[in-house]
Amino acid sequence: MRGSIEVHRYLTERGIPHEFYRLDRPLRRLEEAADLLDLKPSQVVIAKLFETAQVPVLALSSAAAKPTAAGVVKAMGDGHVRAATSSRVTEHTGFLAQWLPPVGHEQASRALLEASLAESDVLYAAGGDPGVMLVIRAADLIRATSATAANLVAPAPALDPSLLAG
């Protein structure tokens, strides 16, 4: 199983500045890091692997807005997209799906970055080991992943105006 050492090596070999932060307590879900570290959910990056007919796709989005298969379909132009199972994530990347870092995977994937993240200064992502956060500037994350910015979040369903009558 891969961990934060592989993430550090990957970034160091490419000259990408980064830091790690060890959380005081384990989390059930990565999204909880925002509350624990007093961050905006938009500063916490969630990595999710999708499988397509062409190539695996690593979707990077904020904890505030998770990527969807529909968003990946739109960005990739490939109608055959599905979220990878936890076992496929581990098989492809070498990391636990719940703590999937954005870099350092065993096999390459095409990376897509939620466009709103590109506007952030500093981002926090899983560091490869449970309870370890990677701290990296957005520009450096884009450089490290060769990510393409895209809208990966499906729009919220429209409200039925008749439900708003009061």
Backbone torsions as a table, in degrees:
resi	resn	phi	psi	omega
1	MET	NA	134.6	178.8
2	ARG	-81.3	162.5	-179.6
3	GLY	-151.6	-161.6	-175.1
4	SER	-63.2	-25.4	178.3
5	ILE	-63.3	-42.0	178.8
6	GLU	-67.3	-36.7	176.7
7	VAL	-63.1	-46.4	179.5
8	HIS	-61.0	-46.2	179.4
9	ARG	-59.7	-46.1	-179.2
10	TYR	-56.5	-49.3	-177.2
11	LEU	-70.1	-40.1	-179.9
12	THR	-64.6	-42.6	179.3
13	GLU	-61.4	-25.3	-179.1
14	ARG	-101.4	4.7	178.1
15	GLY	67.5	32.0	-178.3
16	ILE	-95.7	117.5	177.6
17	PRO	-65.1	139.9	-179.6
18	HIS	-165.1	166.5	174.9
19	GLU	-140.5	164.7	173.3
20	PHE	-121.3	148.7	177.8
21	TYR	-131.3	122.8	178.1
22	ARG	-90.9	124.9	-180.0
23	LEU	-71.6	151.9	-179.6
24	ASP	-70.1	-25.7	-178.2
25	ARG	-145.7	155.5	178.1
26	PRO	-69.8	151.4	179.2
27	LEU	-113.2	150.0	175.1
28	ARG	-76.7	-36.5	-178.7
29	ARG	-138.2	146.4	-179.7
30	LEU	-59.6	-31.7	-179.0
31	GLU	-58.5	-24.6	-179.8
32	GLU	-69.1	-15.7	-177.9
33	ALA	-61.3	-33.3	-179.7
34	ALA	-59.2	-47.8	179.0
35	ASP	-66.0	-44.8	-177.3
36	LEU	-62.4	-38.4	-176.6
37	LEU	-98.6	6.2	-179.4
38	ASP	56.6	49.2	179.1
39	LEU	-112.2	163.3	169.8
40	LYS	-77.4	142.3	176.8
41	PRO	-56.1	-25.4	179.4
42	SER	-71.0	-8.8	177.8
43	GLN	-94.3	-10.3	-178.1
44	VAL	-100.3	122.4	-177.0
45	VAL	-93.0	129.6	174.5
46	ILE	-106.4	129.5	177.0
47	ALA	-104.7	129.2	180.0
48	LYS	-134.6	131.4	-178.6
49	LEU	-94.3	132.6	175.9
50	PHE	-119.1	149.4	175.8
51	GLU	-107.3	134.9	177.7
52	THR	-127.0	172.7	177.3
53	ALA	-67.8	-25.4	-176.2
54	GLN	-89.1	-59.8	-170.8
55	VAL	-158.5	150.8	173.5
56	PRO	-62.6	143.6	-178.0
57	VAL	-120.6	127.3	175.0
58	LEU	-96.8	112.0	179.6
59	ALA	-96.4	122.6	-179.8
60	LEU	-110.5	119.3	179.9
61	SER	-140.1	173.3	179.2
62	SER	-83.1	159.1	176.4
63	ALA	-64.0	-19.1	179.6
64	ALA	-77.4	-22.1	-176.0
65	ALA	-148.9	98.7	-174.9
66	LYS	-77.1	147.4	179.8
67	PRO	-69.7	150.7	178.1
68	THR	-122.5	159.0	175.9
69	ALA	-59.9	-37.7	179.0
70	ALA	-62.2	-39.4	177.3
71	GLY	-65.5	-39.8	178.2
72	VAL	-68.0	-40.3	177.0
73	VAL	-57.0	-47.7	-178.9
74	LYS	-62.0	-43.7	-178.2
75	ALA	-70.6	-35.0	-175.7
76	MET	-90.9	-25.1	-174.2
77	GLY	71.4	22.8	-179.4
78	ASP	-120.5	118.9	-176.9
79	GLY	-77.7	-5.4	-178.3
80	HIS	-104.8	79.1	-177.7
81	VAL	-126.8	134.8	173.4
82	ARG	-146.5	150.8	177.4
83	ALA	-67.1	136.8	178.6
84	ALA	-73.0	144.0	175.7
85	THR	-70.7	162.8	178.6
86	SER	-57.0	-40.6	-179.9
87	SER	-67.9	-36.6	177.1
88	ARG	-68.2	-37.6	177.7
89	VAL	-59.6	-48.7	-179.5
90	THR	-64.3	-41.8	178.9
91	GLU	-61.3	-42.3	-176.5
92	HIS	-79.0	-40.1	-171.9
93	THR	-102.2	-28.8	-174.4
94	GLY	88.2	2.4	-178.2
95	PHE	-115.9	158.0	171.9
96	LEU	-66.0	136.8	-177.8
97	ALA	-60.6	-36.9	-177.3
98	GLN	-69.2	-22.5	-178.9
99	TRP	-125.7	41.3	-177.2
100	LEU	-71.7	116.4	176.6
101	PRO	-78.8	165.3	-179.3
102	PRO	-78.3	-12.2	-175.3
103	VAL	-141.1	169.0	173.9
104	GLY	85.6	19.9	-176.8
105	HIS	-75.9	154.1	178.4
106	GLU	-63.7	-38.9	-179.2
107	GLN	-122.5	149.0	-177.2
108	ALA	-74.7	150.6	174.7
109	SER	-136.6	159.1	170.4
110	ARG	-82.1	133.0	-177.5
111	ALA	-105.0	134.4	173.5
112	LEU	-120.8	135.7	-177.8
113	LEU	-117.4	127.1	175.3
114	GLU	-53.4	126.1	-172.4
115	ALA	-53.3	-35.9	-178.5
116	SER	-64.2	-26.7	179.4
117	LEU	-68.4	-29.6	-178.9
118	ALA	-63.8	-21.9	-179.6
119	GLU	-85.9	-9.3	-178.7
120	SER	-77.9	159.2	176.2
121	ASP	-88.7	-69.9	-178.2
122	VAL	-112.3	137.5	-179.9
123	LEU	-122.3	154.6	177.2
124	TYR	-119.9	131.9	-179.6
125	ALA	-139.0	167.0	174.7
126	ALA	-57.6	138.5	-177.1
127	GLY	-97.0	2.5	178.5
128	GLY	110.3	-24.7	175.9
129	ASP	-122.6	145.0	176.8
130	PRO	-55.4	131.2	178.4
131	GLY	84.9	3.6	177.7
132	VAL	-114.1	124.1	-179.9
133	MET	-105.4	137.4	172.4
134	LEU	-88.6	130.2	177.3
135	VAL	-112.6	122.0	-172.8
136	ILE	-151.7	145.4	175.1
137	ARG	-72.0	148.2	-178.2
138	ALA	-57.3	-43.6	-179.4
139	ALA	-62.4	-36.6	178.9
140	ASP	-72.6	-34.7	176.2
141	LEU	-64.9	-42.0	177.8
142	ILE	-62.2	-43.8	179.3
143	ARG	-64.6	-40.6	-177.4
144	ALA	-69.5	-30.8	-176.1
145	THR	-103.3	-10.6	-172.1
146	SER	54.0	37.1	-175.9
147	ALA	-72.1	148.0	172.3
148	THR	-101.9	132.5	178.4
149	ALA	-74.5	138.3	-179.2
150	ALA	-157.5	162.7	173.7
151	ASN	-89.3	104.7	-174.6
152	LEU	-100.0	-2.7	-175.9
153	VAL	-104.0	126.2	178.4
154	ALA	-67.7	140.8	178.5
155	PRO	-64.5	151.1	178.2
156	ALA	-65.9	144.7	179.5
157	PRO	-62.5	144.4	179.7
158	ALA	-68.0	142.9	177.6
159	LEU	-79.8	142.0	175.7
160	ASP	-75.5	118.5	-177.5
161	PRO	-56.7	-27.9	-179.2
162	SER	-68.2	-21.8	178.0
163	LEU	-76.1	-17.0	-177.6
164	LEU	-88.8	-10.6	-179.7
165	ALA	-63.4	138.0	-177.6
166	GLY	-141.1	NA	NA
